[in-house]
Amino acid sequence: MDAVAEPQLPRKRRAPAQHEVGDSGTHYFPSTPKEYFRHMYHAAIDVTTECIRSRFNQKDFKVYQSIQDLLLKATAGEDHDKELAKVMAVYGDTDLQQYKLEAQLSLLPELVRVMGYDTSRFDIADLLDFFSVTRKCSQTPTE
């Protein structure tokens, strides 16, 4: 089995004329392979971080976060007026009627407790499980 060769610097290349800024001898080139790969590593981390940041700073994601916070706070019996206002600002009275949503949210903590969940440690996984169980129950034909 062949051993892995020591890292080497790539050969020096001049940047195209349209990419040169000022004097043509000012282009940076690392002096060691370690420096070269460190630069590549940091560039990859920067790109990855920016992709994650842009993914979670989207308007729709913030709406989903507000819905999640609304449901979790309502389940815990906490004040959720701020989250409700954010959700209603997006959906308005055309999609949701606020008084009906408030009535349903007020029943949520008791329904969750009756179904055997611990509301003091209720998290998003419990919320997904709760809605999955309630959907299955509502689809089961009764005799």
C-alpha positions as CSV (number, residue, x, y, z in Angstrom):
1,M,0.0,0.0,0.0
2,D,1.4,3.4,-1.0
3,A,2.0,6.1,1.6
4,V,0.4,9.4,1.2
5,A,2.8,12.1,-0.1
6,E,3.6,15.2,1.9
7,P,1.3,18.1,1.0
8,Q,2.8,20.5,-1.6
9,L,2.0,24.0,-2.8
10,P,0.3,24.2,-6.2
11,R,2.3,25.9,-8.8
12,K,2.2,29.7,-8.9
13,R,-0.2,31.1,-11.4
14,R,-0.8,34.7,-12.4
15,A,-4.3,36.0,-12.0
16,P,-6.0,37.1,-15.2
17,A,-5.4,40.8,-16.0
18,Q,-9.0,41.8,-15.2
19,H,-8.6,40.4,-11.7
20,E,-5.3,42.1,-10.9
21,V,-5.6,45.1,-8.6
22,G,-2.8,47.7,-8.9
23,D,0.7,46.4,-9.4
24,S,0.7,42.8,-10.9
25,G,3.2,41.7,-8.3
26,T,0.8,42.2,-5.4
27,H,-1.1,38.9,-5.7
28,Y,-0.9,36.9,-2.5
29,F,0.6,33.4,-2.6
30,P,1.2,31.3,0.5
31,S,4.7,30.3,1.4
32,T,4.0,26.9,3.0
33,P,1.5,24.1,2.3
34,K,0.2,24.5,5.8
35,E,-0.6,28.1,5.2
36,Y,-2.2,27.3,1.8
37,F,-4.5,24.6,3.3
38,R,-5.3,26.8,6.4
39,H,-6.5,29.5,4.0
40,M,-8.7,26.9,2.1
41,Y,-10.0,25.6,5.4
42,H,-11.0,29.1,6.7
43,A,-12.6,29.9,3.3
44,A,-14.7,26.7,3.5
45,I,-15.8,27.5,7.1
46,D,-16.7,31.0,6.0
47,V,-18.9,29.8,3.1
48,T,-20.5,27.1,5.3
49,T,-21.3,29.6,8.0
50,E,-22.8,32.1,5.6
51,C,-25.0,29.4,4.0
52,I,-26.3,28.4,7.4
53,R,-26.9,32.0,8.4
54,S,-28.7,32.8,5.2
55,R,-30.8,29.6,5.5
56,F,-32.1,30.6,9.0
57,N,-32.5,34.3,8.3
58,Q,-35.2,33.8,5.7
59,K,-38.6,35.4,6.3
60,D,-40.5,32.1,6.1
61,F,-38.3,30.5,8.6
62,K,-39.1,33.3,11.1
63,V,-42.8,32.7,10.5
64,Y,-42.4,29.0,11.3
65,Q,-40.4,29.8,14.4
66,S,-43.2,32.1,15.6
67,I,-45.8,29.3,15.0
68,Q,-43.6,26.9,17.0
69,D,-43.1,29.3,19.8
70,L,-46.8,30.1,19.9
71,L,-47.8,26.4,20.2
72,L,-45.1,25.7,22.8
73,K,-45.9,28.7,25.0
74,A,-49.7,28.0,24.7
75,T,-49.1,24.4,25.7
76,A,-47.1,25.4,28.7
77,G,-49.8,27.9,29.7
78,E,-47.4,30.9,29.3
79,D,-48.2,34.3,27.8
80,H,-48.1,34.0,24.1
81,D,-49.6,37.3,22.9
82,K,-46.4,38.4,21.1
83,E,-46.2,35.2,19.1
84,L,-49.9,35.3,18.4
85,A,-49.6,38.8,17.0
86,K,-46.7,37.7,14.7
87,V,-48.7,34.8,13.4
88,M,-51.8,36.9,12.8
89,A,-49.7,39.6,11.1
90,V,-48.8,37.0,8.5
91,Y,-52.0,35.1,8.1
92,G,-54.5,37.8,9.1
93,D,-58.3,37.2,9.3
94,T,-58.5,35.7,5.8
95,D,-56.7,32.5,6.8
96,L,-57.2,32.4,10.6
97,Q,-59.8,33.9,12.8
98,Q,-58.0,35.2,15.9
99,Y,-60.8,34.6,18.4
100,K,-61.1,30.9,17.3
101,L,-57.4,30.4,17.4
102,E,-57.2,31.9,20.9
103,A,-60.0,29.6,22.1
104,Q,-58.3,26.5,20.7
105,L,-54.9,27.6,22.2
106,S,-56.6,28.0,25.6
107,L,-57.8,24.3,25.4
108,L,-54.4,23.0,24.3
109,P,-52.6,22.7,27.8
110,E,-55.5,20.6,29.2
111,L,-55.7,18.4,26.1
112,V,-52.0,17.8,26.2
113,R,-52.1,16.9,29.9
114,V,-55.1,14.5,29.4
115,M,-53.1,12.7,26.7
116,G,-50.3,12.0,29.2
117,Y,-47.7,14.6,28.2
118,D,-45.6,16.4,30.8
119,T,-46.2,20.1,30.0
120,S,-43.3,21.3,32.2
121,R,-40.8,19.6,29.8
122,F,-42.9,19.7,26.6
123,D,-40.7,20.4,23.5
124,I,-41.0,20.4,19.7
125,A,-40.6,16.6,19.5
126,D,-43.5,16.2,22.0
127,L,-45.5,18.7,20.0
128,L,-45.0,16.7,16.7
129,D,-45.9,13.5,18.5
130,F,-49.0,15.1,20.0
131,F,-50.3,16.3,16.6
132,S,-49.4,12.9,15.0
133,V,-51.4,11.1,17.7
134,T,-54.4,13.5,17.5
135,R,-54.5,13.1,13.7
136,K,-54.5,9.3,13.9
137,C,-57.3,9.5,16.5
138,S,-59.4,11.8,14.3
139,Q,-58.9,9.5,11.3
140,T,-59.9,6.3,13.2
141,P,-63.6,5.4,12.4
142,T,-65.8,5.1,15.5
143,E,-68.4,2.5,15.7
